[in-house]
Amino acid sequence: MELAERATILTPSLTLSIDSKAKAMKAEGIDVCSFGAGEPDYDTPEHIKAAAMASLDGGFTKYTPSSGIPELRQAISDKFKADNGIDYKPSQIIVSNGAKHSCYNAILATCQPGDEVIIPAPYWLSYPEMVRLAGAEPVFVQTREENNWKMTAEEFESAMTPRTKMVILNSPGNPTGSVYTREELEAIVEVADTEDIFILSDEIYEKLTYDGAEHVSVASLSPTAYNLTITINGFSKAYAMTGWRLGYLAAPEPIARAIDAIQSHSTSNPCSFAQKGGLAALKGDQTPVEDMRAEFDLRRQYMVNRLKSIPGVTVVDPKGAFYVLANISKLGLSSTNFADRLLAKHHVAVVPGIAFGDDRTIRFSYATGMDIIKKGLDRFEEFCKSL
Ligand SMILES: *Cc1c(COP(=O)(O)O)cnc(C)c1O
């Protein structure tokens, strides 16, 4: 029995495997401080849950249009206009089973064998695998700590070949926490425009920015940017709705139509009552989003200050998302070895940077309580000093 090649080239998610190791230790009664989380530690706001429950009670349990219910697509269109300054008609919007699904659909609709996709590293670990599943080839651009882990237009241009089909941008970024400025994005768009390269702009962390950093949507920059860009967003991070599996994308009409066709023959519509929850999230009270952001910010500042004080560890101030990427290469261990020993000896779980294409780093998530952050960093400091 032989599996398809596309299934055999995938690497199982390292973030999930660290997480399951940490959970197994917790189940044995070990007091593990976990910084592995890739999701908010908050519950979904009540009014969103109430809307989904009411729709279930009302029998909203059938198939919906494949790209999502019209009211939700309209609300997303309104959101793009109000928050991002982009004009997308509801017909240009596809609601999917999470932003991850939206990314995958977008890549499947645009990339094929022979194509290259440029991905700045450190990257979110699913991008290269999605590109490979589409039969295309990821091309990595190693970004520099001195440039806050951001790809410059020049670095992008040097990685381009006649086969380059797409570039993936993720601002605010996971795992780096980097936020690209308007000028940096404009310079990248200018390069992409020279060869008509698609831009996949994953903006899932747009609501989580700090220190006055401004989130800029790529598609809002110019008509050129608009025509090249597929904008990805979703509910998981801003509204603490990871388990709901609800995200969306927006694109120029022909791309949106192609993606709609792919989705209609693979998953069909995202969960009907989750869509009603999403509608309530967009239309309802936004204060829970800001409350969560403000709390993340306190934890971020504490964590960054502590990490910066540890000899051998360097960090770039993250301006978005809920991660701190620490460079631990001066301490002499590979990221996997470092993370394994830290977990085994000091019961602290972090994600080794090799998962994100950078073996010099480890990722801390601050989507966890302040008490755990304090205790975990005490242990982390002790571990670093023992090396
Ligand atoms: C969490 C995350 C997503 C996926 O979010 P879902 O909507 O839950 O699928 C997409 N991109 C990045 C960079 C993420 O960190």
Ligand as a Chemical Component Dictionary entry (heavy atoms), coordinates in Angstrom:
data_LIG
# 
_chem_comp.id                   LIG 
_chem_comp.type                 NON-POLYMER 
_chem_comp.pdbx_formal_charge   0 
_chem_comp.three_letter_code    LIG 
# 
loop_
_chem_comp_atom.comp_id 
_chem_comp_atom.atom_id 
_chem_comp_atom.alt_atom_id 
_chem_comp_atom.type_symbol 
_chem_comp_atom.charge 
_chem_comp_atom.model_Cartn_x 
_chem_comp_atom.model_Cartn_y 
_chem_comp_atom.model_Cartn_z 
_chem_comp_atom.pdbx_ordinal 
LIG C1 C1 C 0 -3.781 31.158 14.466 1  
LIG C2 C2 C 0 -3.314 31.538 13.101 2  
LIG C3 C3 C 0 -4.106 31.348 11.966 3  
LIG C4 C4 C 0 -5.323 30.456 11.935 4  
LIG O1 O1 O 0 -6.404 30.820 12.539 5  
LIG P1 P1 P 0 -7.751 29.999 12.396 6  
LIG O2 O2 O 0 -8.740 31.037 11.986 7  
LIG O3 O3 O 0 -8.022 29.453 13.747 8  
LIG O4 O4 O 0 -7.621 28.943 11.358 9  
LIG C5 C5 C 0 -3.688 31.827 10.739 10 
LIG N1 N1 N 0 -2.504 32.445 10.632 11 
LIG C6 C6 C 0 -1.698 32.619 11.683 12 
LIG C7 C7 C 0 -0.402 33.292 11.478 13 
LIG C8 C8 C 0 -2.064 32.156 12.951 14 
LIG O5 O5 O 0 -1.228 32.284 13.979 15 
# 
loop_
_chem_comp_bond.comp_id 
_chem_comp_bond.atom_id_1 
_chem_comp_bond.atom_id_2 
_chem_comp_bond.value_order 
_chem_comp_bond.pdbx_ordinal 
LIG C1 C2 SING 1  
LIG C2 C3 SING 2  
LIG C2 C8 DOUB 3  
LIG C3 C4 SING 4  
LIG C3 C5 DOUB 5  
LIG C4 O1 SING 6  
LIG O1 P1 SING 7  
LIG P1 O2 DOUB 8  
LIG P1 O3 SING 9  
LIG P1 O4 SING 10 
LIG C5 N1 SING 11 
LIG N1 C6 DOUB 12 
LIG C6 C7 SING 13 
LIG C6 C8 SING 14 
LIG C8 O5 SING 15 
# 
